Amino acid sequence: MKFGRISNVYTQEECTRVENDLDFLDKLWLNRSTCKPKVPFWTLGAVTYLEGVDDIGKYHKHKTAINPILKKKFDWAYRILEDRLSEELGDPCEVDDMLALPGFHIFGQKRGVPVTDREMRAMEQPLASIHCDIQYKEHGCYWKCFEEVDFANPLSFTLAIRLPEHGGGLFIWDHVDFDDELINSFNFQTNEEKSVWLDSIDNNPNLWENDSAGGYKPTGHPIIEEYTEGNMIYFTGHLLHQIIPGQKIVPTDRRITIQGHGLKCDGVWRLYF
């Protein structure tokens, strides 16, 4: 398992360019708000963990429609991302248009669409469950195209484009070690089952108490990784993590990130969403 930071991937001007181009494509954003009160949460791009787990055919249909648009608008941004990750990891990194191109998480107001104060303040609640990234498991057929695939060290990365006034980041439980059985089951357990599992860990000083999944009873705190606009964080392996809830959210706040994953195939990191 490896965790790293890459500074100054994009300048502030480039972050603004990405945000403006993202707003230009806002008719293609998909509303992913499912909880109450409704959190203003959108994505742009086909998303394995939202579409692929339900219907991989739906994921590929969306990918086929959206990839050419993303590539036309953000090709320059992908080239920078590839170069900086390649330099950092020591092996070539390529966005893979056989899968969905790295896409966007957007929390906050969509320009021109009213959002209530209550909805904005909902961003101060947990925005995701505690989980590890196993998106690669939905693309087993594609990985068969390669001779050597490193399934033990999947890559995940987040590049912050715009952050709320009081910041954003990630909670990380770096001490939790997943075996194959837990990797295959943890994300899909009920809240009660997760609670039992977390409570069963001996000497767990880093577990976070905020009732993030309706029943956790953690006894400590995770590592807090704060994001910086224009910077990237990444990790390889099955790292347990969770989005940090917003702090003192105001109506103008936005939390925009480029999200992606990767798998090393025949010596090349294939990047996707």
N, C-alpha and C positions, 0 to 999 in steps of 0.2 A: 504494500500500500504506500502511496506517495501523495503528498499534498504540496501545492506550490502556488506562488503568486507571480504574475507578470505585470509589471508596471508600464503605464503609458502606452498601452496598445493603440488607443485612439487619443488624439488631442481633444480638447474641449470643442473646437470647431468641428471636428469629425463626429463627435457625439451629437452635436446639434444637427449636423447634416443627416445622420441616421434617424434622429427623432423626427425631423421634418419630413423625410421620405416615408417614414412609418405612418405619419399622420396623413400623408397623401394617399396611402393605401388603406385608409381606415374602413372602407366598405368591405374589405376582405378580412377584417378582424373577426374572430369568432368569440362570442360571449361564453365564458366558461364558468360563470357564477352559478353555483348550485345550492348554496347554503342560505340561511336566513339569520340575521339580516343579509341582504344581498351584497356581496363584496364586488366592487367594480373590477373584474378580472377578465382579460382578453388574451388571446394568442393570435399570432400570425405565423402560418406555416403548419404543415401536417405534424402531428404530435404522437409519437409512439405510445406514451403512457396514457393518453386520453382516447385515441382512436384505434391504435394497433391492438390493444388488449381486448377490445370488444369485437373488432372486425378488421383483420389485416388488409382485406380487400378495400375497405373504406379508406384506410390510411393511404394505400397506394393510389387510389383514385384522387384523393385530395392532393397528394404529392405531385402527381402528374399535372394537375391543374395549376398549382401554386409555385412549383419550383422555377419555371421559366420567368415568372414575374419577379420572384426574389432574386434570381440571378441577374436579371437585367438591372434591377434597382440597386442591389447591394454587392455586385461582383467585386467592386473595389474594396469593400469592407471584408469580404471573405478572403481576398488575397492577403490582406494585412494579417488577418487572423491565422491563416495557414502558415505564413512566414514566421510569425512570432511563436506559435506552438511548435513548429518544426525545430526552430532554434532551441527552444526550451527543452523539448523531449529528446532531441538528438536523432530523430528519425522523421522522414517525410510525413506531413499531415495534409490530407486532401479532403475537401468537402465532396461528398459522394452523391451525385444526382441520381444514382440508382435507388437511393433512399431519400427521405426528406432532408432538404438543406437545413442547417442550423436556423432556428427561428426565434421568436420573441415571446416573452412574458410581459404583459402590460397590466399593471395595477394602477388604478386611478381614473381620472376623468377622460373619457373620449371626447375630443373637442366637438362642441355643438350638441352633446348629449347631456342633459341635466343629470346630476348626481346629488342625492340628498346628503346632508351632513351625517345622517345615521349610516348611510351606506359607506361613506368615506371613513367614518370612525370604525366601521367593521374591519378595516385593514389593520386595526390594532389588536385583533384577535389572531390566533394561529392561522396562517394561510395555507398550510399543508400539514399532513401527518408526518410523524417521524418515519423515515424510510431509507432504504438503500436503492441505488439505481440498477435496475436489471432490464432496461429496455432492450438490450441486445438479444434477450431470449425470444422476443417476438419475431426476430429476423433470421431464424435458424436456416431457412432455405437459402438465403443469400450468402451466408457465411460458408456454405458448402462449395461455393465457387472458388475458394482459396485453399491452398495446401496447408498453410500454418496459420492458425488463429489463436490469439491469446485471450481466452475467456476468463482467465483468473484476474486480469488487470484491466477491466473496462475503464474508459476515460469519461469523465464528466467535466464540463467547464461552464462558467458563468462570466459574462462580460457586462459590467454595469454601464449603461448608457445615460440614465437619468435616475436620481435617487430623491426620496422625500427630503424635506428640509432637515429632519433629524436622523437621516441616514437609513441604512438597511444592511442586511448581511445574512449570515448562516450560522446556525447552531451545529456543532460537530461533536459526536461521541467517538473520539478517536481510539478509545480503549476497547470498544466492543468488537469482538472477532467472530465473524459469521462462518459457520461451516456450510457445506453444500445443502444440507437439509434446511437450515434456517434461511439461506439465500433464496431457496425455492418457495418458502412459505411466509416469511415475515411480513412483507407488504400486504398480504391478503388475509391476515388474521383479523379477527374482530378486535375491538378496543380492549375487551376484557382479556383476551388471550395475550395480546401484547403486554398488558399490564402485568399479568402473571409472569411472563418471560422476563421482563425488565426487573421485576422484584426478585427474581431468582438469582440474579447476578451477585456474586460475592464482592464486597469491597468496591462498590460502584460510586466513587466520589463525584462523577461528572454528570449524573443523570439530572435532567431539568424538571423542576416542579412548576408547571403552569397549566396542568390539566389539558394539555394540547390535544389529546385524543379521547377525551371524555372518560377518564377512568385510570389514567396513569397515576402512580404514586411514587414518583422518583424522589430520591433523597439528596441530590446534589445538583450540580450545574454542568452543562457542557462547555466546551470551548466556544468562545464567541469570535467569529471572523467577520469584521466589518468591511463592507464594500467601499470602493472608491470609484467615482465616475472615470471611465476610460481604462480602468484596470481589469484584469482577469484573475479569477481564482480557478484552480483545477485540482482534480484528484484522480488517482487510479485506484482500483480495487473497490471493494464493497463497503464504502464508508457510510456509517449511519449519520443522517443529517436532517435538518429541517429549516425552512425559511424563518428568519426572525420576524415576528410581528412588527408592524409599524409603531412608531412612538410619536405621540402628540400630532397626529395627522391633521392637516389643514386641507381645505377644498382644492387648492392648487397643486397639491402633492401628486407626483407620479413616480412609479417604480418600474423602469423599463430595463430589461436585460436581454442580451442575446444568450440563448441556451443551446447547448449541444452535447453530444456524446461521441464516443469513438471506440473503435476496436482495432487492434493492431493485426493486420492481415498481410501475410507475406512481406513483413517489414515496413508496411505503410499504414499509418493511422487513418482509417476511413471515418470521416466526421459526418454526423447526421443528427436528426432531431427525433 
